[in-house]
């Protein structure tokens, strides 16, 4: 009944597992990523047609945390989940930044990525797990996504880099004399796509070493996502970007010489007037 595909590997001190085919089968791509006992489900859907007049890429990423993930039930005066917390908003942006540039240029169909924390062991931060799950779901969805990516958190303690330090280690970093770095790196097989960090009194060499360390550590995760996609990926979406080469050539022929001549003016007022006239 279910065509379940599951891949696992040892990553740092925990086991990372990617599973698809059992939940949210109507989505274009759905992956449950588990690190330790922290699980995040990422679901991806995308429109098969572009909206008329769409002139930007409408990618939406939502990261959701619920009380039940930590075994709690909202009580007291407010008995329902409230609006997104600051953590949820920042994590949504954390996932958005490295994946947005990897869609095929010209693709402007609506894409929705929903990451839901299913369980949280209060040891492994779900933001990294959500990023990996989102990347895997996009990779198997058939969307024109030039990934996969993976992400990792790096700490620095006693002169050594620590892969995916615990939540307690990262809590109140400023007040923790033993932990001096909270660095999140996301990247592809060949390049670093995003770096976000909080650090105290680290040298440039130590920071660069942390980025290099993180990029090395995400390589096995990228390989795991690729192995999952080899068995579970859908057929690639047939997308052909619009050809504007003739339009670009016509605009260039009509205005390039005038714009170059206008910007050759050293006087600001003359340059502004010349550019306005050229337009």
Order of alpha helices (4+ residues) and beta strands (2+ residues): beta-beta-beta-beta-beta-alpha-beta-alpha-beta-beta-alpha-beta-beta-alpha-alpha-alpha
